[in-house]
Every structure is written in structure tokens, then in C-alpha cells.
């Protein structure tokens, strides 16, 4: 056993700043998971959006909860070790376990990138077919599309954990130390895909907003079309801010990682390197909380079912009874329209 490695491992892992950051990570992840599960339960159990969109939103939320659950486990395990260690060498981790942990934590993030793209494409189709899209119910196809967002990240995950690695122990385990770090693959490609998705969301919102105004001004009476345009606008007010926030998270990570590479001698200062890296990991726990809050504050159906928020008319507007009556009236009209 290399005692120098043990000292380095202890110096990093038992550092008060690392413990503080991981405590915040654990708390934010726990709250974020609970909020996201609350939002997802409402989305899947009500008809607030089209069934195809609700399935894709469910996939998005599952990815977020999975990622946060994995990092929550990592933080809690670390904090437990700090409280119960017997030897400084207890803080060492095998290279294999580091790669496994890093790969598992990264996979849901890449799924999220493709999940946003799938939602953007679905919204584009809903916009192009706005006169008839509401009548469609492509549950099987939506589940298949959601599944496709997992194919590439899971393939990478399997390849990463089954590849040969050097058998040794590491004093600090992170995505930058576990294996060879590809900056373009980790940040640039996802950033391009996310920006593309955000642009598509913006185009959908703008087109539907203008089309809805034109429809109202010309008195065009297409019930399904008008309703679908309205749903596209409501969905855009939720998914566009969330996609933008995800782009912002990615950009912040790029800035931090770039700055870390430019700091001279940082690779030799394990403590400072670890503090900066763990500090950058706070972005995702913050993001999952913002993700859920965007749904709660921008979707009245979710706000009405959220404690404290439901007390404010600014976010809820209508009562539950009025919401249900409006929905019933709409579908009754649709039934008559389709005959």
C-alpha cells in the first residue's frame, strides 16, 4: 500500500470544503428529486399535455432523477466514509470503481441531451400537424422515441465499463481523473445539440404564437387546431426555459473546466483541483430544482396541486373545478366536431 497515496486521498476527501460542497449536493439532489417526482406524477396522471409529450416529459424527468440519485448516493457514501474512516487508505478507490461511477453518472446527462432533441422534434411535428395532431395517440411510437434517446449513451456506458483499465488505486475519483477526458465529446457536441433543440423550441413558440393570433383575428374555427396551438405555446413556455438553463449549465461547466486547465500547477495540487471540480458539480443539483420549479410556476395545473404555490392566484389563475369543467367542455365539443 502506497502511504503517499493514502495521505493524498485523506487530504482531499476529508477536506472541510469538499465535505461542505458534498453536503450541499446531497441536500439539493434530495429536494430536486422530490420536486421532480411530484411534477412527473401530475404530468402522467392528468391530461395537462398531449399524451405523446407527457411520455417524453416523463423520460426527461426520469433521466434527471436517475442522475441526481446517482450523485446523491456518491455524496452520501463520501460523507459516511468521512464520518467512519479507520485508516487514511480507506479513502483510496480502485480505478475500476472510479470508471464505473464516472460512466454511470455521465450516461443520464447524455440521455438528457437527446431527450430534449426528441421533444423538440415532437413539438415540430405537433406544429406542422396542428390541425389534426390532437386526435393522434401514438403511445407506442412515443415510448420508442424515448427509448432511442438511451441507445447511444448506454452503448457508451457498456463500452466504457467493459474496456481494459490499469489496476491501481486513485486518491481522488472524478470524471476528469477516472479515464481519458474528451472535452469535445463531453461538452461541445452536447452543447451543439442543446442549442439546436432550443432554437427549434423558439421557432415552434414563435410560429404558434403568430398563428394563434392570425386564427383569432380571422375567426377560423378549427377546434383541434386552436387547442393544439395553445398547447404548443404552453409547452414552449416550460421546455424552452428548461432547455436554456441546461445550455447555461453546460456553458458554466465548460468555463470552469477550461479555467482549471489554464491554472498553472493545478494538476499537482490535488486539494484545490478537487474543490474546483466538486464546486462545478453543484450546477446539476441546482438545475434539477430549477427544472421542477419552471413546471410549477409556468403550468397552472401543476401549481394548483403544489402546496404553498396553490395559494397564489398569479400561478394558478383558475380553480380546480373550472379547469376540469373547461377540459370536459373542450372534449365534448371535440366529440361533436369529430361526428
Buried (B, 14 or more C-beta within 10 A) or exposed (E): EEEEBBBBBBBBBBBEBBBEBBBBBBEBBBBBBEBBBBBBBBBBEBEBBBBBBBBBBBBBBBBBBBBBBBBBBBBBEBBEEBEEBEEBBBBBBBBBEBBBBBBBBBBBBBBBBBBBBBBBBBBBBBBEBBBEBBEEEBEEEBBEBBEEBBEBBBEBBEEBBEEEBEEEBBBBBBBBBBBEBEEEEBBEEBBEBBBEBBEBBBBBBEBBBEBBEEBEEEEEEBBBBBBBBEBBBBBBBBBBBBBBBBBBBBBBBBEBBEEBEEEEEBEEEBBBBBBBBBBBBBBBBBBBBBBBBBBBBBBBBBBBBBEEBBEEEEBBEBEEEEBEEEBEEBEEEBEEEEE
